[in-house]
């Protein structure tokens, strides 16, 4: 009887130990799961509702409700001027539409600086940054890059004219402005279809650049050179070529004319009666 009791006690102790071991394992797994959940929760980024555009929009297009949708955007990377309410984009008290001021790509956040206020006209002044001015440059098929200029392109401006005077007068071509932005071609500040020969292009420049371009345009000819879309290379502004550099001619040396030596004349004064006369005589040192 005692043996049976001892055997039962041993079996009970074994079962109890196994249960404790299993319980300990389950508790450990539960703690690990809680730790992983807390770590994942800590990694969750706080977001904010932001409206983005559903298609690529060009300058001058009218913004419609189907052109925007709401997405969750990281709070730490919110762009300035975003919209978080559809009523802020399309107010209920007006049917006036907003107009796109700058190109917007699909799924890009809709910002206040890229659209007009409801009912506002998207004029040329809306494309000028603070402190910038619009200046028109006369162009033709050769100086205007054969009609391939578009609003938003960047160009380098070259001046060609005469410098010096007399025998030193020569034709010079000089780079006077770099990476100037075009904001209009002829009377269009929006998309220009195909190659069109423009008569004028309008650039956005500072007041100091306006003075330089106006002086250059009145004293010579201006030519434009199109800058590549992804070209961020800084070009030195002291590029200048004249006729002698272009043709490889040597500088002409101007020989000064010999000075004319004045002939020395010697005279003596003599009296002839009541008259005094000067008579020339050979000069002696």
Residue pairs with C-beta under 8 A, 6 or more apart in sequence:
45 74
45 75
45 76
46 74
46 75
46 76
47 72
47 73
47 74
47 75
48 72
48 73
48 74
48 75
48 78
48 84
49 70
49 71
49 72
49 73
49 84
50 70
50 71
50 72
50 73
50 78
50 79
50 82
50 83
50 84
50 109
51 68
51 69
51 70
51 71
51 82
51 83
51 84
51 86
51 89
51 109
51 110
52 68
52 69
52 70
52 71
52 107
52 108
52 109
52 110
53 67
53 68
53 104
53 105
53 106
53 107
53 108
53 110
54 66
54 67
54 68
54 69
54 106
54 107
55 67
55 106
56 103
56 104
56 105
56 106
57 63
57 67
57 100
57 103
57 104
58 100
58 103
58 190
58 191
59 100
59 101
59 102
59 103
59 122
59 151
59 152
59 189
59 190
59 191
60 99
60 100
60 122
60 189
60 190
60 191
61 99
61 100
62 97
62 98
62 99
62 100
63 89
63 97
63 98
63 99
63 100
63 110
63 115
64 97
65 86
65 90
68 83
68 86
68 89
68 110
70 86
71 107
73 82
73 109
79 109
79 111
80 111
81 111
81 112
81 113
82 109
82 110
82 111
82 112
83 89
83 110
83 111
83 112
89 98
89 110
90 118
91 118
94 118
94 119
96 118
96 119
97 118
97 119
98 115
98 116
98 117
98 118
98 120
99 115
99 116
99 120
99 121
99 122
100 114
100 115
100 122
101 113
101 114
101 115
101 116
101 122
101 126
101 127
102 113
102 114
102 127
103 152
104 110
104 114
116 122
116 126
124 134
124 183
124 184
124 189
124 202
125 134
127 151
127 183
127 184
127 189
127 204
128 134
128 183
128 204
129 204
131 206
132 204
132 205
132 206
133 204
133 205
133 206
133 207
133 210
134 183
134 184
134 202
134 203
134 204
135 202
135 203
135 205
135 209
135 210
135 213
135 214
136 200
136 201
136 202
136 203
137 157
137 200
137 201
137 202
137 203
137 213
137 217
137 222
137 224
138 199
138 200
138 217
138 222
139 149
139 198
139 199
139 200
139 201
139 222
139 224
140 197
140 199
141 147
141 197
142 223
143 221
143 222
143 223
143 224
144 197
144 198
144 201
144 224
145 155
145 224
145 225
145 226
146 195
146 197
147 195
147 196
147 197
147 198
148 195
148 226
149 155
149 182
149 185
149 198
149 201
149 224
149 226
150 182
150 185
150 191
150 192
151 182
151 183
151 184
151 185
151 188
151 189
151 190
151 191
151 192
152 181
152 182
152 183
153 181
153 182
153 226
153 227
154 179
154 180
154 181
154 182
154 226
154 227
155 179
155 180
155 182
155 201
155 203
155 224
155 225
155 226
155 227
156 175
156 177
156 178
156 179
156 180
156 224
156 225
156 227
156 235
157 175
157 176
157 177
157 178
157 180
157 203
157 213
157 216
157 222
157 223
157 224
157 225
158 173
158 174
158 175
158 176
158 222
158 223
158 224
158 225
159 173
159 174
159 176
159 216
159 220
159 221
159 222
160 171
160 172
160 173
160 174
160 220
160 221
160 222
160 223
161 171
161 172
161 216
161 219
161 220
161 221
162 169
162 170
162 171
162 172
162 220
163 169
163 170
163 172
163 242
164 170
167 252
167 254
170 242
170 243
170 244
171 242
171 243
172 240
172 241
172 242
173 223
173 240
173 241
173 242
174 239
174 240
174 241
175 235
175 237
175 238
175 239
175 240
176 212
176 213
176 216
176 237
177 205
177 209
177 212
177 213
177 237
178 234
178 235
178 237
179 227
180 203
180 204
180 205
180 209
181 203
181 204
182 201
182 202
182 203
182 204
183 189
183 202
183 203
183 204
184 201
184 202
185 192
185 196
185 198
185 201
185 202
186 196
186 198
186 199
186 200
186 201
189 202
201 224
203 213
205 213
213 222
216 222
243 249
244 250
244 251
264 283
265 280
265 283
266 280
266 281
266 282
266 283
266 284
267 278
267 279
267 280
267 281
268 278
268 279
268 281
269 276
269 277
269 278
269 279
270 276
270 277
270 279
271 277
